[in-house]
Amino acid sequence: MILNGDPDPQSFYPLQLTQLITKGFVHNHAGIKIDLPPESRESEKDGTEDLPTYRLYFDGLITHYYLGLPLSYSIENLKGVMVGTADSLIVTTVPFENSLQYFCMQEAILTSRNG
């Protein structure tokens, strides 16, 4: 892919973005491997297994890199939602107070106080 200068197939690195829209606490959060639950899916027809995902945080911008997508999540069906699949991109927005980032920080603070 690098030698040929051709990023296809897009399904090799399906990446989705989320932007925090309110300012949270200043922090440094390492990437984590998470499994997204079935209720975050478009359809239940793929079964109930979770979607293995690497989640990376970049100062308010969150990337979800999916390690394997069910057939109903084909890149062709997600044009504009996955990075690099269309001329424009849909980015999900979430207030910091409702984000996984916030809940992970709260858990870390509580654990350190009780630990």
ROKEDREN-129524 format. One line per 8 residues: their letters; for each residue x, y, z of N, C-alpha, C. Coordinates in steps of 0.05 Angstrom, whole numbers. Layout:
A = X,Y,Z,X,Y,Z,X,Y,Z; ...
//
This chain:
MILNGDPD = 16,-24,0,0,0,0,17,25,0; 39,25,16,57,48,17,73,50,-9; 84,28,-18,101,28,-42,85,37,-66; 60,28,-68,43,34,-91,30,62,-89; 31,74,-65,17,99,-61,-13,97,-63; -24,74,-58,-52,69,-60,-63,60,-33; -80,75,-20,-91,68,6,-112,46,7; -120,37,-17,-141,16,-17,-129,-11,-10
PQSFYPLQ = -144,-29,2,-172,-26,8,-177,-11,35; -197,6,35,-203,22,59,-210,4,83; -220,-20,77,-228,-38,98,-204,-49,114; -180,-44,105,-156,-52,119,-153,-37,145; -162,-12,146,-159,4,170,-184,22,175; -206,9,181,-231,25,185,-228,43,210; -230,69,206,-225,88,227,-248,108,228; -259,112,252,-281,130,256,-273,151,277
LTQLITKG = -283,176,273,-275,198,291,-298,207,309; -292,215,333,-311,228,351,-297,252,363; -311,275,365,-300,299,375,-314,307,401; -299,312,423,-311,322,447,-318,352,443; -342,360,449,-351,387,443,-350,406,467; -345,395,491,-341,413,514,-313,406,525; -301,426,538,-274,422,549,-275,407,575; -258,387,577,-256,371,601,-231,377,616
FVHNHAGI = -223,359,634,-199,362,650,-175,358,632; -153,372,638,-128,368,624,-117,341,633; -110,324,614,-100,297,622,-86,284,598; -72,263,604,-58,247,584,-69,219,586; -83,210,566,-96,184,567,-85,166,545; -74,143,553,-63,125,533,-85,111,518; -78,100,495,-97,85,479,-105,60,494; -130,51,488,-140,27,501,-153,9,480
KIDLPPES = -153,-17,486,-168,-36,469,-195,-40,483; -217,-35,469,-243,-39,480,-260,-56,461; -281,-67,471,-300,-82,454,-326,-67,455; -335,-56,432,-360,-41,431,-383,-60,433; -403,-55,449,-425,-73,453,-444,-73,429; -460,-94,426,-478,-97,403,-498,-74,401; -506,-61,423,-526,-40,421,-516,-16,406; -489,-14,402,-479,8,386,-480,2,356
RESEKDGT = -490,-21,349,-491,-29,321,-517,-19,307; -515,-18,281,-537,-10,265,-559,-32,264; -550,-57,268,-569,-80,265,-561,-102,284; -580,-117,293,-574,-140,310,-570,-166,294; -573,-164,267,-572,-189,251,-544,-201,251; -523,-187,260,-496,-197,259,-490,-214,284; -509,-218,302,-504,-232,327,-499,-213,349; -488,-224,371,-485,-208,395,-455,-204,402
EDLPTYRL = -437,-213,386,-409,-209,393,-401,-180,392; -382,-172,409,-373,-144,410,-354,-139,387; -351,-113,380,-332,-104,360,-306,-97,372; -285,-112,368,-258,-106,379,-248,-80,366; -239,-61,384,-233,-34,375,-209,-24,390; -191,-9,377,-171,7,391,-182,36,392; -182,47,416,-191,74,420,-168,92,428; -163,113,412,-141,131,417,-152,159,422
YFDGLITH = -141,173,442,-150,200,449,-128,220,442; -136,241,428,-118,262,419,-129,290,427; -127,298,452,-135,324,461,-163,332,451; -183,315,456,-210,321,448,-220,307,423; -202,296,408,-209,280,384,-204,251,390; -224,234,386,-222,206,392,-224,190,366; -206,171,363,-207,153,340,-215,125,349; -232,112,334,-238,84,338,-229,69,314
YYLGLPLS = -209,52,318,-198,35,297,-209,7,301; -226,-2,283,-239,-28,285,-222,-50,275; -219,-71,291,-202,-94,284,-215,-114,267; -241,-113,264,-256,-131,247,-285,-123,246; -295,-119,223,-323,-110,220,-341,-132,209; -365,-135,220,-384,-154,208,-391,-145,179; -402,-163,163,-408,-156,135,-426,-132,132; -446,-128,151,-464,-105,148,-449,-79,153
YSIENLKG = -425,-80,162,-409,-56,167,-388,-52,145; -394,-62,121,-375,-59,99,-368,-30,95; -344,-24,87,-335,3,82,-352,17,61; -360,2,41,-377,13,20,-403,24,31; -414,11,52,-439,21,65,-434,43,84; -409,49,91,-403,69,111,-389,93,99; -392,98,73,-379,121,61,-387,147,75; -367,163,82,-371,188,96,-371,185,126
VMVGTADS = -372,161,136,-371,156,165,-343,147,173; -330,131,156,-303,122,160,-283,141,146; -261,147,158,-241,165,147,-231,155,120; -230,173,101,-219,167,74,-238,154,55; -263,151,62,-282,137,44,-298,155,26; -297,181,31,-312,201,15,-298,228,17; -308,247,1,-296,274,1,-303,289,26; -325,282,40,-332,295,65,-334,273,86
LIVTTVPF = -333,281,112,-333,262,134,-353,271,155; -368,251,165,-386,256,187,-371,249,213; -369,268,231,-356,264,256,-376,266,279; -378,245,295,-396,244,318,-386,264,339; -404,278,352,-396,296,374,-409,288,400; -394,291,422,-403,282,448,-394,303,468; -411,312,487,-401,329,509,-381,313,526; -360,325,536,-341,312,553,-354,297,576
ENSLQYFC = -374,310,588,-387,298,612,-402,273,606; -408,267,581,-422,242,573,-404,223,558; -378,227,559,-359,211,543,-347,189,559; -337,169,545,-322,148,558,-297,159,570; -286,180,558,-262,194,569,-267,203,598; -290,215,602,-298,225,629,-301,202,648; -315,181,640,-320,159,658,-294,144,665; -276,141,646,-250,129,652,-234,145,672
MQEAILTS = -235,172,669,-221,189,688,-234,187,716; -260,187,717,-274,185,743,-266,158,757; -265,137,742,-258,111,753,-229,111,763; -211,123,748,-183,124,756,-180,141,781; -195,162,784,-193,179,808,-204,164,832; -227,151,829,-238,136,851,-221,113,859; -209,99,840,-191,77,846,-166,86,861; -155,109,853,-131,119,866,-137,128,895
RNG = -161,139,899,-169,148,926,-174,124,944; -186,103,933,-193,80,949,-171,58,950; -151,62,934,-131,41,930,-109,41,950
//
